[in-house]
Structures are given as C-alpha cells and as structure tokens.
Amino acid sequence: MALKWGIMSVGKMCNDFVNALNYLPDDEHQVVGVAARKKVKAEKFAAEHNIPLAFGCYEDLAKHKSIDVVYIGSAKTAHYDLCKLVLSNKKHLLCEKPLSLKYENTEELISLAKQNSLFLMEGVWSRFFPVYDELSQLLASNVIGDVIYLKADFGVPFALDNTVRSEEIGGGTIFDLGVSVLQLAIFVLGRKPYSIAAVGQINEYGIDESINYILKYRDGKTANFCTHSKIKMDNSAMIYGSNGYIKIKDPFWAPTVISVNNGEKIRYALPVIERKQYFTHSQGLVYEATEVRNCIEKGLLESPKMTHEDTLTISKWQEEICKLIGSKY
C-alpha cells in the first residue's frame, strides 16, 4: 500500500523532496496534499507537481484524513510549531534539519511522538546514501585500523542569502551546515566527546558566518570541522586511522564516491530525476523517503540509521556551540 504524504511549505527543499517522491513507484509513495501560508502558492506548487490537494492553512493539511505522513520543509524557526501540529494530529513526521532550534523543544517533540506511537525523524539525509552504508562496513571491518582523527569542512558562499543573515528564519551555519558535520562525528566517533570547543565569526545580526569546531574524545581521538558561508571549501571528509585513511569525496553530506588509502574509488550512481533540482545531489532524497516508508511499514518509531538519540545529541551540541561562539541562539 502506498504511503500518503502531505507537504508543509513550498520552498526549494520541498521541490526537491517531492521530485524524489514522484520518482519512486506510485504503489509505494503518493503525494496527496501540500500547504503554504498563502493558498495561491500551494495551488501553484500543486499544479507543478500534480498534487491533488492544496491548502492555505497548515492545520487543514495536518487534520486531513487521507494523509499518513507529513514532510516539513519550512523555515527553521517554524519547525517546532509545525511539528507539534503534525504530531498532535496523529501523523507520522519527517522534518528537515534541524528538528528545532532549542534542545528542550527537541526533547518535547520526540516525547510527543513516542506518546502517540508515531514515527518521527529529523531529515539528516546524509545517513541514507549508499556511501554511508559503505563507510559503516569499512569502519566495522577495521580496514584502516583504530580511527584517530576525523576532518571535514562544509563551506559554500551564500553569505548574502537571508538563510545566513537573518535571525528571524534561523540563520547561521550552525543550523544549515553544522548538522552535517556533527552527524558525521557521531557516525564515526560516537556521541560522547569529553570536550567541545568552537570559535565563530558573528555578523551584525548576531548570527554566525563561520565556525571552527574541535571535538575531543578519549584515547586521543579528535574531530576537526569548519562550516563557512563565504567561501567554497574542499567539502570532502577524511577519516584517519592507525593503518590508513578513508576519503568521502565532495559533497561528503550527499556523497557518491568513497575510497580507502587513495585506492580504487567506489562509486554509486544517483537516481536520474529529470525535473529541476535546487540542491546538490538532492536526487539522493529518494533514499531518505524509502527509509521512512520502510520504518513505518515495520512499525518503528525511529530510524535505526538516524535515531532520536542522534537528533538529541546534535541539538545539545548545537546549543552548546552557540553559547561558545556568542550566537544569539
């Protein structure tokens, strides 16, 4: 039976996610409704993507009986309120990262989902790319020995975009780019560094334009990251062990290529989606959507690949880092 989706918001990420859903078999995924604050925008989006229902009110979508699961791709400052609305109306939920801008709100949403026996996942799409499955196997096989050092940079020049400049929509690299580096630290080194250090460049809005992070773990293990909104960086990830290294090629957060000790590159082709995509390798949202359906079919309340504990850890780290760098958040 097809999983019936409702889409909250009509921005670029929603465009790319709906394209991914429409790529998948109709008997597995169907987009039945979309909502925006202005109905005319929802109607336009619905016409472009062949979606039957268009709502000018998020609550109407959340209450509609034909919808099984909701995808939220709105401005980050709206995530918490929209997530509460969806979960209170007994709908499964996939919300773009970050789940919320405050740790206590993240805790509340996860608790609400569990109380209502609903699937909830933060959209950390990196975790579902085949390259991350390959990385998991390589780490488990101890091919590079004991992992000692992890390095990744995420820099894209979008400082003039309101996404970074504006406090009102949850700007700053910590929420746009920081999730991607922090989730990688958890994936490779775990959730329990004994110290986190960070310095940031804060703009006139009190929002970070760049951050340098150092996470220290036991036994000399370290993760070193940078997120930057003014420069294009290498954007690959390097995992160094006692017997060699693994490289995830740019873009490490949505990768198609991985190699060990600069040897033969393992490549994974992305699905071919011919409609316009706004974000790099966003065809890979197909993998995330497939994971949501698989988990819901199995009656799971969280994905084993992107757990609630991972979401809580990232949220806690983000809050701590914001305090360290003097961000308004």
URTAFEN-V642892 format. One record per residue. RES is the residue in three letters. SS is DSSP state (A for helix, B for strand, O for the rest). OMEGA is omega in whole degrees, -180 to 180 (* if undefined). Layout:
res = (RES;RES)
ss = (SS;SS)
omega = (OMEGA;OMEGA)
//
This chain:
res = (MET;ALA;LEU;LYS;TRP;GLY;ILE;MET;SER;VAL;GLY;LYS;MET;CYS;ASN;ASP;PHE;VAL;ASN;ALA;LEU;ASN;TYR;LEU;PRO;ASP;ASP;GLU;HIS;GLN;VAL;VAL;GLY;VAL;ALA;ALA;ARG;LYS;LYS;VAL;LYS;ALA;GLU;LYS;PHE;ALA;ALA;GLU;HIS;ASN;ILE;PRO;LEU;ALA;PHE;GLY;CYS;TYR;GLU;ASP;LEU;ALA;LYS;HIS;LYS;SER;ILE;ASP;VAL;VAL;TYR;ILE;GLY;SER;ALA;LYS;THR;ALA;HIS;TYR;ASP;LEU;CYS;LYS;LEU;VAL;LEU;SER;ASN;LYS;LYS;HIS;LEU;LEU;CYS;GLU;LYS;PRO;LEU;SER;LEU;LYS;TYR;GLU;ASN;THR;GLU;GLU;LEU;ILE;SER;LEU;ALA;LYS;GLN;ASN;SER;LEU;PHE;LEU;MET;GLU;GLY;VAL;TRP;SER;ARG;PHE;PHE;PRO;VAL;TYR;ASP;GLU;LEU;SER;GLN;LEU;LEU;ALA;SER;ASN;VAL;ILE;GLY;ASP;VAL;ILE;TYR;LEU;LYS;ALA;ASP;PHE;GLY;VAL;PRO;PHE;ALA;LEU;ASP;ASN;THR;VAL;ARG;SER;GLU;GLU;ILE;GLY;GLY;GLY;THR;ILE;PHE;ASP;LEU;GLY;VAL;SER;VAL;LEU;GLN;LEU;ALA;ILE;PHE;VAL;LEU;GLY;ARG;LYS;PRO;TYR;SER;ILE;ALA;ALA;VAL;GLY;GLN;ILE;ASN;GLU;TYR;GLY;ILE;ASP;GLU;SER;ILE;ASN;TYR;ILE;LEU;LYS;TYR;ARG;ASP;GLY;LYS;THR;ALA;ASN;PHE;CYS;THR;HIS;SER;LYS;ILE;LYS;MET;ASP;ASN;SER;ALA;MET;ILE;TYR;GLY;SER;ASN;GLY;TYR;ILE;LYS;ILE;LYS;ASP;PRO;PHE;TRP;ALA;PRO;THR;VAL;ILE;SER;VAL;ASN;ASN;GLY;GLU;LYS;ILE;ARG;TYR;ALA;LEU;PRO;VAL;ILE;GLU;ARG;LYS;GLN;TYR;PHE;THR;HIS;SER;GLN;GLY;LEU;VAL;TYR;GLU;ALA;THR;GLU;VAL;ARG;ASN;CYS;ILE;GLU;LYS;GLY;LEU;LEU;GLU;SER;PRO;LYS;MET;THR;HIS;GLU;ASP;THR;LEU;THR;ILE;SER;LYS;TRP;GLN;GLU;GLU;ILE;CYS;LYS;LEU;ILE;GLY;SER;LYS;TYR)
ss = (O;O;B;B;B;B;B;B;O;O;O;A;A;A;A;A;A;A;A;A;A;A;A;O;O;O;O;O;B;B;B;B;B;B;B;O;O;O;A;A;A;A;A;A;A;A;A;A;A;O;O;O;B;B;B;O;O;A;A;A;A;A;A;O;O;O;O;O;B;B;B;B;O;O;O;A;A;A;A;A;A;A;A;A;A;A;A;A;O;O;O;B;B;B;B;B;O;O;O;O;O;O;A;A;A;A;A;A;A;A;A;A;A;A;A;O;O;O;O;B;B;B;B;O;A;A;A;A;O;A;A;A;A;A;A;A;A;A;A;A;O;O;O;O;O;O;B;B;B;B;B;B;B;B;B;O;O;O;O;O;O;A;A;A;A;O;O;O;O;O;O;O;A;A;A;A;O;A;A;A;A;A;A;A;A;A;A;A;A;O;O;O;O;O;B;B;B;B;B;B;B;B;O;O;O;O;O;B;B;B;B;B;B;B;B;B;O;A;A;A;O;B;B;B;B;B;B;B;O;O;O;O;O;O;O;O;B;B;B;B;B;O;O;B;B;B;B;B;O;O;O;A;A;A;O;O;B;B;B;B;O;O;O;O;O;B;B;O;O;O;O;O;O;O;O;O;O;O;O;O;O;A;A;A;A;A;A;A;A;A;A;A;A;A;A;A;A;O;O;O;O;O;O;O;O;O;O;A;A;A;A;A;A;A;A;A;A;A;A;A;A;A;A;A;A;O;O;O;O)
omega = (-178;172;-174;-172;165;-176;177;-179;-173;-179;-175;-179;177;176;-176;-179;178;174;179;179;-178;175;-176;-177;-179;-180;177;-178;174;175;-175;-179;176;-180;174;-180;176;-174;-179;178;177;-180;178;179;180;179;-179;-173;178;179;-173;-172;177;-177;174;-178;-179;-178;180;177;-177;-177;-172;-171;-176;-174;179;-171;-178;172;178;178;-177;170;-173;-179;179;-173;-175;-178;180;177;178;179;-179;-177;179;178;170;176;171;-169;167;-179;176;177;-8;179;172;-179;-180;-179;-178;178;176;176;-178;-178;179;178;180;178;-180;180;-178;180;-178;174;177;176;170;-173;175;-169;178;-171;-171;175;178;179;179;172;178;179;179;179;179;179;180;-179;178;-175;178;179;-178;180;-175;-172;179;-180;175;174;177;-179;175;-174;176;-176;-180;179;180;178;-179;-170;-168;175;-173;179;175;-176;179;-179;-178;-178;179;-174;-174;179;-175;179;-178;177;179;176;178;-177;-174;-171;176;-173;-170;169;178;174;175;176;180;170;-177;173;-175;-179;-175;178;-176;-177;-178;173;175;178;168;-175;169;176;-180;179;177;176;174;-180;-176;170;-177;-175;168;168;-172;-178;-176;-176;172;-179;-178;174;169;177;179;179;-175;177;-178;-178;179;-177;175;176;170;-174;175;0;-174;-178;178;-164;173;-175;176;179;178;177;178;179;-178;-178;176;-174;177;-179;177;172;180;178;-172;179;-176;176;-178;-173;-177;176;-178;169;-180;174;173;-178;180;180;178;178;179;-179;-179;-179;-179;178;-180;-179;180;177;177;178;175;178;177;-170;174;180;176;178;179;180;179;-180;179;178;180;179;179;-179;176;178;-179;-175;179;177;178;-179;*)
//
